[in-house]
């Protein structure tokens, strides 16, 4: 994922920056505790498509 592109993305729920998890191909919102999938190189920034982060 292009770092410059990543800087421009925000969580649609919290409006905070996202961090990239290369292993899982997800964008993580620590604030909203959601993980947004990346499919075919395209971030899917829809709350309905995000998975909740497990409490650990």
MIDOSE-1310 file (N, C-alpha, C; in nm, 2 decimals, decimal comma, always signed):
residues 56
xxxx	+0,09/-0,12/+0,00/+0,00/+0,00/+0,00/+0,09/+0,12/+0,00; +0,06/+0,21/-0,09/+0,14/+0,34/-0,10/+0,12/+0,42/+0,03; +0,23/+0,45/+0,09/+0,23/+0,53/+0,22/+0,16/+0,67/+0,20; +0,18/+0,73/+0,09/+0,12/+0,86/+0,06/-0,03/+0,85/+0,05
xxxx	-0,08/+0,74/-0,02/-0,22/+0,72/-0,03/-0,28/+0,68/+0,11; -0,21/+0,60/+0,19/-0,26/+0,57/+0,32/-0,28/+0,69/+0,41; -0,19/+0,79/+0,40/-0,20/+0,91/+0,48/-0,33/+0,98/+0,45; -0,39/+0,97/+0,33/-0,51/+1,04/+0,30/-0,64/+0,97/+0,34
xxxx	-0,63/+0,84/+0,38/-0,74/+0,76/+0,42/-0,78/+0,78/+0,56; -0,91/+0,79/+0,59/-0,96/+0,80/+0,73/-1,07/+0,70/+0,75; -1,08/+0,66/+0,87/-1,19/+0,57/+0,91/-1,32/+0,64/+0,90; -1,42/+0,58/+0,83/-1,55/+0,65/+0,81/-1,63/+0,66/+0,94
xxxx	-1,59/+0,59/+1,04/-1,66/+0,59/+1,17/-1,60/+0,70/+1,26; -1,47/+0,68/+1,29/-1,40/+0,77/+1,38/-1,34/+0,90/+1,32; -1,32/+0,89/+1,19/-1,26/+1,00/+1,11/-1,11/+1,02/+1,15; -1,05/+0,91/+1,20/-0,91/+0,91/+1,24/-0,83/+0,83/+1,14
xxxx	-0,70/+0,85/+1,13/-0,61/+0,78/+1,04/-0,62/+0,63/+1,06; -0,59/+0,56/+0,96/-0,59/+0,41/+0,96/-0,45/+0,36/+0,95; -0,42/+0,24/+1,01/-0,29/+0,18/+0,99/-0,31/+0,06/+0,91; -0,20/+0,03/+0,83/-0,20/-0,08/+0,74/-0,15/-0,21/+0,80
xxxx	-0,22/-0,32/+0,79/-0,17/-0,45/+0,83/-0,15/-0,53/+0,70; -0,02/-0,54/+0,66/+0,01/-0,60/+0,53/-0,02/-0,75/+0,54; +0,01/-0,82/+0,65/-0,01/-0,96/+0,66/-0,16/-1,00/+0,64; -0,25/-0,92/+0,70/-0,39/-0,96/+0,68/-0,46/-0,88/+0,57
xxxx	-0,39/-0,79/+0,51/-0,44/-0,70/+0,40/-0,57/-0,63/+0,45; -0,55/-0,56/+0,56/-0,66/-0,48/+0,62/-0,61/-0,34/+0,66; -0,70/-0,25/+0,67/-0,67/-0,12/+0,73/-0,74/-0,12/+0,86; -0,66/-0,08/+0,97/-0,71/-0,09/+1,10/-0,74/+0,05/+1,16
xxxx	-0,86/+0,06/+1,22/-0,90/+0,18/+1,29/-0,89/+0,14/+1,44; -0,78/+0,18/+1,51/-0,77/+0,16/+1,65/-0,88/+0,23/+1,73; -0,91/+0,35/+1,69/-1,01/+0,43/+1,76/-1,15/+0,36/+1,75; -1,19/+0,31/+1,64/-1,32/+0,25/+1,62/-1,32/+0,10/+1,65
xxxx	-1,20/+0,04/+1,66/-1,18/-0,10/+1,68/-1,24/-0,18/+1,57; -1,21/-0,14/+1,45/-1,26/-0,20/+1,33/-1,14/-0,23/+1,23; -1,16/-0,34/+1,15/-1,06/-0,37/+1,05/-1,13/-0,37/+0,91; -1,09/-0,29/+0,82/-1,15/-0,28/+0,69/-1,07/-0,36/+0,59
xxxx	-1,13/-0,44/+0,51/-1,06/-0,53/+0,42/-1,00/-0,45/+0,30; -0,90/-0,51/+0,24/-0,85/-0,46/+0,11/-0,86/-0,57/+0,01; -0,94/-0,55/-0,09/-0,97/-0,65/-0,19/-0,92/-0,61/-0,33; -0,83/-0,69/-0,38/-0,77/-0,66/-0,51/-0,70/-0,52/-0,51
xxxx	-0,64/-0,49/-0,40/-0,57/-0,36/-0,38/-0,66/-0,24/-0,35; -0,79/-0,26/-0,34/-0,89/-0,15/-0,31/-0,94/-0,16/-0,17; -0,92/-0,06/-0,09/-0,97/-0,05/+0,05/-1,12/-0,04/+0,04; -1,19/-0,13/+0,12/-1,33/-0,13/+0,13/-1,37/-0,06/+0,26
xxxx	-1,39/+0,07/+0,26/-1,41/+0,15/+0,38/-1,56/+0,17/+0,41; -1,63/+0,05/+0,42/-1,77/+0,05/+0,46/-1,78/-0,02/+0,60; -1,85/+0,05/+0,69/-1,87/-0,01/+0,82/-1,93/-0,15/+0,81; -2,02/-0,17/+0,72/-2,09/-0,30/+0,71/-1,99/-0,41/+0,66
xxxx	-1,88/-0,37/+0,60/-1,78/-0,47/+0,55/-1,67/-0,49/+0,65; -1,66/-0,40/+0,75/-1,55/-0,41/+0,85/-1,58/-0,52/+0,95; -1,47/-0,57/+1,00/-1,48/-0,67/+1,11/-1,44/-0,61/+1,24; -1,50/-0,64/+1,35/-1,46/-0,59/+1,48/-1,33/-0,65/+1,52
xxxx	-1,25/-0,57/+1,58/-1,12/-0,62/+1,64/-1,15/-0,69/+1,77; -1,09/-0,81/+1,78/-1,11/-0,88/+1,91/-1,04/-0,81/+2,02; -1,10/-0,82/+2,14/-1,04/-0,76/+2,26/-0,93/-0,85/+2,30; -0,81/-0,80/+2,30/-0,69/-0,88/+2,34/-0,60/-0,80/+2,43
